[in-house]
Amino acid sequence: MTSLQGACGANTTDVTNNNNNMSKSDAGEPVSEAEAVASFLSIVNEVIRGNESVNPMSEKTALKFLISRKFNVQRAIQLYQMHEITRLREGLTCIDPNDEDLKAELNSGKFTILRQRDSNNSAIAIFTAKLHSPNKTKNLEAKKRIHKSTLQSIVYQLDSALENVLTQRNGIVFIYNMIDSEYSNFDYELCQKILNLLKGAYPAKLKKVLIVSPPLWFRAPFHLLRLIVREKLRDRVWLLNIDQLKDHIPPNALTTELGGHYQHSHQEWIEECHTAYKTKYDDICDQASAESLMKSMGSKSNINSRHQSIESTLGFGNNNNEDLCSQINNALVSKNSSRRQSKACVYDYDEFGVSLSQFVAMIRQKGARGLGNEYEMIVGSERAGTFKVSTNPVNMRKNRYINVVCYDHTRVVLEPYDLPEGVPPNDPMDYINASFVDGYRQSRAYISTQGPIESTFMDFWRMIWQTCCRVIVMVTLEIENEVIKCDRYWPTSDNRVMNLGIYRIEFIRSESHEDFITTTLKLTNTRSEVSRDIWHLQFISWPDFGVPSTGTALLKFRESVLKKQLDAIEYTGNTTYPPIVVHCSAGVGRSGTFVTIDICIQKLEMTGLIDVRSVVEKLRQQRYCSIQTRDQYIFCYKAVAEYAATCGQLVGENLDNLFHEMK
């Protein structure tokens, strides 16, 4: 095999000396690749680094950024800045292969790069999930060390692979090998960091992401991870079994574990990396440069002046649509994105939590009586706010139940812009018995509301439109035990159109399942003639009294709700989630149960921890009286335990006996 330095050195000369290799400048004018290199180095060394204490970038390193962005100088500059910042933030600027943690990571074989290439000459990188154990420790600092050493191992190997011009030109295929992996091996936060690094902060083209043999529980995290990558790359992310993998990579380039016949020696590859590291004179990342760039990001005036200087050098006009430095600064200060995150959360569900084994032990220790007492303690706590608007006599007639009201600080306030002509935009018209509720790491993830009554149908659909809701969750029948629980506010196959104020709601189709009904509706604003698809999911298997005997049906229902929410996001092209509207009859009992279970499961998926009590406490601070009975509270514990069991996380635990003992 050609040495890494030899392969890169020979091709670098060809690229920079060939003036016939033409590219487009950022202003659209043809430029040679050599001119792009000169322009890039001028900006980096004179404008961005611009400090005598910072080493100038070499031509060889500049080529890596430019090739990755097809010699578009502006995009290459943006990539360079994100690369420097990301490496400094994640501790990837000075990588010492003799560090004990890193040495263990490198020798583990968790991440490796094959010497063989695919049919397009792309390098093949493999991350083996079963070798990653993030949940061995609950200590935050220890987890950070695991992430740091894992990322260092990945970048150390990528840096060596990128010395080869074939890798620079043809990119990388990333294989996430989930064969024989368990839920405890999955690390959502690390996956985010790797994807964020490869998609916009590392000078290598990410050609494909192939996820091999994913378990059933991986479906929800997979959809979320797809949302953090650009639409162009989204189509290159694949879920595959081993047989399908051969459609993407020839068997002679696949290891035996992945169904191929290539005999890969990871240790020989690591020795190559060590050799490349010792003979490498121009590191791809300069720590002093990264620190200088990070410092400059701390000053808004510095950002603006630097941005203007870059624009001047590149010849950009004032009409440039992208505020490059603003984007970078936002990326620098933003937290790790997480499921359905759109705004800063008011209620933090990460404060407490126990492991699954501790969770089961706690259920066994407390029993039904102990959990019931826990619920009574929550109910006995002081209320969290006032109800002035909800108890206003003008608004009381809009409440289905006189004792179920809304906190002032979380109520949904309707805007007057969509009122029918002739209706004055006075205060009573902004009220609906509905409350915003924070989800797991997402502000206003839900709206808990009562089952609409006929006089509030128009207000309900105004709320759906104004909050951009696409999914409605109904956890009740219309009539139960001969009592009206909810009036029919949506059209059906028998009555296909409803007109309410300026909104027209049309029935499109309905699908009946064993425990729920999914109805597709079209909501149209008749003033603007803009239409939106709305999914209405009604759970029909909640008994008249008490709670379901198991959580199985509700968990399947929840999975369908999440799928529709994800479909809505992909359909609209957004990257953030609008609230899911959840209602039963009063909007507190079953609705609160559904929301609690969803939040607890999300937290379990992200952290491996559970804390039903604090979730319910915080939920009740947002939607008054959420979780109405002891049975509903205990059912939350049961449903979360059942979910963990279906994911294979409670091996050896007999849940039937556990909860039978509580009766």
N, C-alpha and C positions, 0 to 999 in steps of 0.2 A: 504493500500500500504506500502511495506517495506520502511523504512527510507533510505534516500540517503547514509548516513554514514554507516549504517548497511549493506546495499547491497554491497558497495565497500569494507568495511573492511573484511567481511567474505571471499570474493573471492580472495582478495590480498594475504592472507596467503596461500591459496591453490596453487596459481601460483608460488610464490617464493620458497616454500618448496618442490615442486614436481620436482625432478631431472629427472624424466622420460619424462617430456615435452621437447621434443627436437626441436631445430631449426637449421638453417644453419648459420654458421658464414660468415663474409664477404669474407673470403678466401675459403669458400665452405665446411669447416669442420663442422660436427655436434656439436652443443653445447646445453646445457640445457638452459632453460629460466632463471634459477637462475644465470647461468654464464653470460648470456647476460645482465641481470640487473647489475651485479657487474662490468662488463666491461664498460657499459654505464655510471654508476655513477662515475667510476674512471676517465673517460675522461672528463665528465662535471665538476666534483668538483675539480679535480687536474690540468687539462690542460686548459679547457675553462674558468672556473671561476677563479680558481687559485689565489684567492685574499682573504685575511683574512676578509676584510670588506664585502664580499659577502656571503650570507647565502648558505650553501650547499643544494643541492637538496635532497629531501627525496626519499626513495624507492617507495612510493606510487605514487609520481608524475612521477618518471622514468618509471613506468609501463604504464602510459598513452601514452607516446611517443613510447615505444617499442611495445605495443599491436597494436597501429595504423600502425606500419610498420612491423608487423609479426616477431618481435624480430630480425630484421636485424639491427645490431648496427650502421653501417655506415649511413643507411637511417634515422634511428631515430635521430642520431646526426645532420644530415642536417635539419630534421624537427624541432628539438629543436632550432637551431640557427635562422632559418627563423621565427619561432614563436616568439622568443624574440625580434628580430629586427622589425617585423611587428607590434607587440603590442606597442613597444616604439614609432615607427614612427607614428602610428595612435592614440596615446594617450590612450592606453588600458591597461597600466600597473597598475595604481592605479584607480580603479573604485569605486566611492562613490555613493551608491544608494540614498543618501539624496540630491545629487546635483539636482537642480530644473529641468534642461533640461533632465537629465537622468530619473528622476522620472516621468516626463510627457511621455517620450518614453515608459517606462516600463508599465505605466498604459493605454497607448493607445491601446494595443493589436495588434499593427502593426506586431510584431514578437512574436510568442509564441511556446512552445513545449508541445505536448500532453502527457498526462499520459498513454494513450493507445499506443500500438506498432503495427507495421505491422506483417505479418506472419513470418518474419525472426527475430523478436524481435529487429528490428531497431527502434530507436527513430524517431518521426515524428515532424519536425520543419516546421512552416508555416509563410511565410512572405506575408502579405495582402497588395497588391500594392495600392489599392484605399485609404488607410490610410496614404500614404506617399505623401507629397506635397513639393517637392524640389523647385518648381518654384514660391513659394509665395514671395521669395525675390531674387533680382538680386545682392545683396551684397555678395562679395566673402567670406568675413569673416563669414557672417551669414550662408552661405552654408556649410562652413567648420565645423561650430558648429553643424549643422544638421547631417552631415555625422558622426561626432565624437560621438554625443549622440546616433545615430542609431546603429553604430557599437558597442558602449559600451553596449547598451541594448541587442544586439545579443550575445556578448561574455559573458556578465554577466549570461545570461540564459544557454548558452552552458556550461559554467564552472560548473554550478550546475547540469546539466544533465549528465555531464561526471563523476560525482562522482559515478554514478551507473555503475557497471561493465558490465551490459548488453549493455549499450551504448558504453562503451569502446570496447567490443568484437564485437558488431554487427553493429556499426556505426549509421549514420543518413540519413534519407530520407528528402531532402529539397523540400518543396512545395512552388512555387512562384505563389500565387493566384492572377490572373489578372481579376477576375470576376468584372464587373462594373467599371473597371479602365479606365482612359483616358490617352491621351498622356502626359498631364501635371503631371501625377503621376509617369511616368517612369523616372528613374534616372540611366543613363548608367554608369556613373562613380561609383556610389554606387554599382551597380550590379557587376562591375569589382572587386571592393574591396572585396565584400563578396565572390565571386568565388575564387579570389586569396587567401583569408584567408583560405577557407575551402579545397581548392585543394592541398595546399602545405605549409600552415603555421599554422595549428591548429591540435592538436593530436586527431582527430576523423576521422573515415573512412567515406567519403562521398559516400554513396551507390548509390543514384539516385538524379537527379534534375528533378522534375515534374512541368512543367509550364502549369497552368490550365486556359483554356479559353482565350488564347492570341488574341488580336485584329489583324486585317490585317496588320496594320503598324508595328507590332512587328517582322515581318519576317526578315527584314534586320538586325536589332540589334541582333536578335537571332543567325543568322549565324555568326556574328562577335564574339559574346560571346562564341560560341562553339569553335572558333579558339584559345581562350586563355586557354582552358583546354586540358589536355593530351588526346591522341587518345583513350586510354583505357576508360577514363571517358566520352568521346564524345558520345559513344554508350549508355550511361546511362542518357543522357539528352533527355527528351521527351516533345513534345507539345501535350496537351491532352484537350478534352472536359470533362465535369463532368462524363459522362457515361463511358468514357475510363479510368478515374481515378480509378474506381473500379476494373479494371484489375490488378492494382498495389498495392492497399491498400484495405483491406476488409472494408465493410460499417460500421462495429462496431468500427472501428478505425478512422473513418472520421467524421468531424463535420457536422452539418446539412447544413451549407452553401456550403459545398463541396459534398453534396448529400448523406451523411451518417446519422447515428442516435446517434452518441456519443455526449453527453452534456458536453462540455468542459468549465470549469471555469478558465478563465485566471487569475483572481485575486487570486484564491487559489494557482495556480501554482506560481505566483509571491511571495506569502507569503512563499512558500516552498523555493524559491530561496533566500529570505532574511534570512531564518533560516539557510540554508546551508552556506551562506556568514558569518553569525555571529559565526558559530561553526567550521569554516574552519581554520586550523592552518598552513597548508603548501600550500600557494598560488601556482597555476600552473605557474604563472609568477612572477619573482623577478625583481623589477625595478632596483636595484643596479647591478644585473647580466646583464640585458639588456643594461644598460648604459655602463658597462664595455666592453661588447661585441661590442657595437656600436663604442666605442673609439678605440678598437683594429682594427676595420675595416678601420679606418682612415689612418693606416700605412701599406704600401705594405710589408715592411719587417716583420711587426708584423703578417700580414696575412700568409706569407710564413712560418715563424717559427712555428706559431700555427698549420698550416696545416700539417707541417712535424711531429710535435709532436703527432697530432691525428693519422696520418698514422702509426707512429712508434708504438703507443699503440695498434692499431688495427691489426698491422702486414701487412700493405699494402706494396707492392713493388713499385719501381719507375715507373712501367709500368701502374699504375692505370690511366684509361682513363678519369676519372672525376676529374676536379680541383674544389673540393668542395668549398673552400673559395673564389675562383674566381667567381663561380656562385653566391654565396651569396653577394659578393661585387657588382657584376653587378646588382643583384636584388635591392640592397640598393640604388644605385645611379640612377637607371633608372626611367624615368618618367612613369606615368600611360600609359599603352599601349592604342592605340586608333585605329580607323578604318584605315586599310591599312597603318599602320606606319612601315617604314623600316629604314629610316635614319633621321638624324636631319634636320628639315625643314628650308629652307632658308627664305621662305615667310610665315609670320604668319597672318592667317586670323582671329585670335581671338581678335585683337586689338580693334575693334569697333563692334557695333551691337545694334539693337533695338528690342523690343518685338514685337510680332505679332500685337497687337492692335496699337502700335506706327507705325508699318510698313504700316498697312492699312490706318491709319490717314495721314501718309506722302504721300501715293499715292493719296488720295483724295485731299489733300491740294495742291500738286504740279501739278497734272494733267499731260496730255501728254506733254504740253509745258514745264512745269518745269522739268520733267524727261528728256526730250530732251535736255534742256539747261544743265542739269547735265552731260549728255553724252558728249556734246560739250566741257565742261570744262575738262573732262578727256582726250579727244582727243587733246586738245590744250596744254596739259602738255608736257614737254620735253621728248625726247626719252631716254631710259634707258641704252643704250650701243652702241657698234660699230658693223659693219657688214662686217668686212674686208674679212673674208673667203667666206661669201655668195656672195659678190660682186666681188670676184676675177673672171676675164674674163674666166678662165678655168672652174669655177663652175657655171657661169651664165646660161650656156646651160642646167644645171640640174634643173633650176627653171621654174616652169610652167608659172609664171607671173613675169615679170621683176621688178615689184614694190613690190613683196612680198618676203622678205628676212629674214634671221635668225640672231638673236643676237649671237655674238661670245661666250658670257658667258653661254648661255643655249643650244647651238646647240648640237645635237647628233653627237658624233664623232665615226665613224665606225673604228673598228679594222681591221688590214690587214690579220689576220690569216686564214680567209675563202675565200680569193681571189682565183680564178681559177689559175691553173698552167700557167705560162708564163706572168701573169699580174703583173707588178712591183708594190710593195707597196708604191707608191708615195703619196704625199699630196692630190692631187685631188680625190683619191679613198677613202678618209675618210669623204667626204662631202655628206650629204643628206639634203634636205630642211625639217628639222624636229627639233623641240625644246622640251626639257624637261620642264614640268610644274608641280609645286608642287600642291598636293591636300590638302584637309583639314587634317592637322596634319600628313601629309606624304610627304616626299620628293620624287620628280619625280614620282608622281602618274600617270601622263599622258605623252604621247608624241603627241603633235599637229603637224601634218604634212600635206603637200599638197597631193592631189590626184596624185598617181604615173603617170608618163609618161613612154612610152615604154623604153626609154633609162635608166630609173631609177628602173625598175622592180627588177633587181638583188639586187640593193642597198637596196630597200625596204625590201626584204625578209632577207637580211643580218641583217638589223636592227631588224626585228622581232626575229630572232634567237639570236642575241647577247644580246638583252635586256630581253630575256626570256618571251617576250610578249605572252599571250595566247588568248587575246580578241582584235579584231579589230572592231572599230566603224566607219561606213561610213555614213555620213549625207548628201548624195547627190545621184542623179541618174547619170548614165554615160553620158547621153545626156539630156539637158534641153533647151527648146526653140531653138532646132536645133543647139545647141552649145555643143561641147564635154567638159564635166566638169571633167571627170576622165576616164582614159583608163582601160580596164579590166585586172587587174593584178593577178586575182585568177582564178582557173579552175572551170568549171561548169559541169553540167550533159552532155552537148554536147562535151565539150573538157576537159576530166577528169584529165589530167596530164599536168603539166608545169614543165620544167627543166630550171633552171636559175642558172648558175654557178655551185656550188657544191650542190645546194639545189633542191630537188624534192618536188613539191606541188601537192597533190592528192585530188580530190573531193571525199568526203565520202557520204554526204547526204545534203538535203536542206529542210527547212520547211518554207512555206509561211504563213504569218499572214496578217491581214488587212492592217497594216501600215508599216510592215518591213519583211525582209527575213533573216532567220538564216541559215548559211551554215557551216557545219563542214568540216574542211580540215585536212589533215595530212601533216606536214612539216618534211622532212627527210634530215639530213645531210649525203650525200652519202659517205663522207670520213669515218665517224664514224659509219654509219648506225643506228644512234640514231634518233628516230622519236618523234614528239610532236603533240598532237591534238591542233588545232587552231579553234576558233570560230569567224566567220565573220558575223557581224550583220549590215545590211543595212537598214536605214530608208528611206522609199520611198514616204512619204506623205508630204514632204516639198514643198510648192508651188513654181512655177517658179520664182515668184516675191514676195517680202515681207516675211512674216512669217506666220506660222499656225494661224488660228483664235482662237484656244484654245491650251492649253498645254497638254490636255488629252492624245493624241496619243504619244507625245514625252515622257511623264512621264511613260507610259506603256512600251515604248521602253527602257527607262533607267532602269526600273525594270528588264527587261530581260537581259540587259547588266550586271547588278550587279549579277544576278543569275548565269550567265555563268562565271563571274570572281570568284565567290565563289565556283562554281563547280570545276573550274580549281585548286583552292587552295587545296580543299579537295582531288581531284584526285591525285595531285602531292605530297600531304603530307606536304607541306610547311606551315609556319605560317605567312609569309609576302607576300604582293601582288606585282607582277611585274607590270610595267606600262601598262595602257590601251592605245593603239594607236588609236587616234581619227583623222579623216580627212574628209574634204568635198572636195572642188575643190582647193581652195588656202590654206586651213588649218587654217583660221583665223576667218571667219564670223560665219558660222553654228557650226564649231568645237568649237570656243570660246564660243558660246551660250550654247552648250551642257555641256562643262566643267564648266562654270559659274553656271548653274542651279544645277549641281551635287554637287559642293562645297557648294553652299548656302544651299541646302537641308541637307547635312551632318552636317553643322554647326547648322542648326535649330534642327536637331535630337539630337545633343549632348548638346546644350546650351540653346535652346529655343530662340536664337537671330538670326537676319538677318542683312546683310549689303551687298547689291548687289554692291554698288559703290566701296568699298574698294577691293572687290574680283576682279572686272573688272580692277581696277587700277593695282593691283599686277599681274593679268594675263597678261596685256599688257606690263609689265616690263619683262616678260619671253618669250612670243610669240608676236612678233611685229604685231601691227594692229588688235589684237584679238577683236572681236565684231566690225563689220564694219559699222553698221548703227544704227540710232536712234531706228528704229523699233525692231531690234534685242535686243537692250538694254532694251527697255520697255517690250519686250516679256519675258525677264528673270524675271522681277518683276511679271508678270502675271503668269508664270509657277510656281514660288515658292508659290505664294498666292493660286493657285489652288491645289498644293500639300498639303498645310496646311489645306485647306478645306476638301480634301478627307480623311485626318486623323482625322477629327472632331475637329480641333483646331480653326476654324473660325465660330463658331456657331452664327447664326443670321446675318452674313454678306452676302449681295447679290453681288457676284463678277461680275455677268453679268452686273448689273447696274453700278458697280464701274468702270469697264473698258469701258463700253459703253459711259459713261460720258466723257471718255478721248479721244474719237474719234473726 
